[in-house]
Amino acid sequence: MSSSPVAPGSRPTGSSPIAEAAPPSLCAREPHVPAERLVAEMVPPPRFSAARFDTYIPDPDQPSQTQAVQVLSSFAAGLGGAGAGGAGKKRGLFGFGKKAAAPAGPRGVYLDGGYGVGKTHLLASLWHATPAAPERKAFGTFVELTNLVGALGFQQTVRTLSEHRLLCIDEFELDDPGDTVLVSTLLGRLVEAGVALAATSNTLPGKLGEGRFAAADFLREIQGLSAHFRPVRIDGEDYRHRGLPEAPAPFSDEQVTEAAYATEGASLDAFPQLLDHLARVHPSRYGALTDELSAVCLTGVCAVPDQSTALRLVVLADRLYDREIPVLASGQPFDGLFSEEMLNGGYRKKYFRAISRLTALARDAKELVRP
């Protein structure tokens, strides 16, 4: 579908004047994100700002979906009393502060299911339903949580999140043993402080890391981490493909470039150059990289060359999907981004999620192309 390449920022040859200024380029952006913003933005993303339990439509053929709504509704209702998050201290006999005993049993719920069964919708609904002020609840992806520790330091992150009643962690994936130990220790400290936990993932807690690492200490960390959660299985097919037409085929370079010029707030980049730029920007800044964009236009989409590049692209895809930013592309279809070796490896769940989300955003972008 792609014709001769069109350089980003150059007006399509033979097209009518459609814009005075060239579209912005993601490659020209190197945002600085202060730590305060990382904390303040730990809320459900715009795509799920209106998510509620009553807006989740369970598949009648999948009773586990209805059960998950019931479990989470009860969990949210149980977080209304004092003594959770920030109230985990009580007065001793002489008025001195005394640490409250850690709650017995799992202090969280863990939503396990495939791609597109509504796990993030339910997690966001739990955040909204929990009776606490927004600043006493935190919502972020696993990557955003580790980035927060990197920005604030471990002890400050513990102090900050210990004042919360609920911490929601979306897309809980353990990419390396270091992150496993870090998050396991962090969650243990938060549970001791009375913070409730909720998480989503495509892997059961006891199976996290399977197919990636086999070190004995890594497996011990996994087992200890799983004890914090009550697993809740959610079955079903990817809602992004239920009854929807096939994803649009890639457009030509000229069509993508013309749409970028014609769409206010759209960016325009050559895909290989964008991949190079992502290596120079910390993943914690990928959300800020897309600030104020109405669409992302990419020319020359091709298979990613290596796993490090692929994992960075996954994070960008998540941020674009969270913010509901359409992606218009030329070149190779999104289902050809990752090699067979990648799709059969330990990070396969991340790659399939990225394909699913980029395909949904490609559907959203179809209307940007002139007939």
Disulfide bonds with the S-S distance in Angstrom:
none
